[in-house]
Amino acid sequence: MIARMWHGRVPVAKAARYRAFLAAHATPDYRSVPGNLAVHILERADGDVTHFVTLTFWESLSAIHAFAGEDISVAKYYPQDREYLLEFEPAVVHYEVVGGGPSFAPATGS
């Protein structure tokens, strides 16, 4: 299983609207891709900025390619993001999931 993590910042005044946008548009987009296992949206207020992290879980790198395209390290943005984000971070990070809760089954092999 692969975790994909993206980070973005929005002004606090726009945080509720961005949260609603993510719930209505981005989350369903992630979930529509075969191989997406879960979508989590994390939010943290910090002064006049609110940080958002999307943490998604995928069966494989090929499933991420189906969502993100050829270069999976490049962040995927929606046209509406221009209304909210303070900047556009160019990259996302990926992690192999090697531990977890009671239902976690680690990958076998080398």
HELIX and SHEET records of a PDB file:
HELIX    1   1 VAL A   12  LYS A   14  5                                   3    
HELIX    2   2 ALA A   15  PHE A   21  1                                   7    
HELIX    3   3 LEU A   22  ALA A   26  3                                   5    
HELIX    4   4 THR A   27  ARG A   31  1                                   5    
HELIX    5   5 LEU A   61  ALA A   68  1                                   8    
HELIX    6   6 PRO A   79  GLU A   83  5                                   5    
SHEET    1   A 4 ASN A  36  ASP A  46  0                                        
SHEET    2   A 4 VAL A  49  TRP A  58 -1                                        
SHEET    3   A 4 ILE A   2  PRO A  11 -1                                        
SHEET    4   A 4 VAL A  93  GLU A  96 -1                                        
END                                                                             
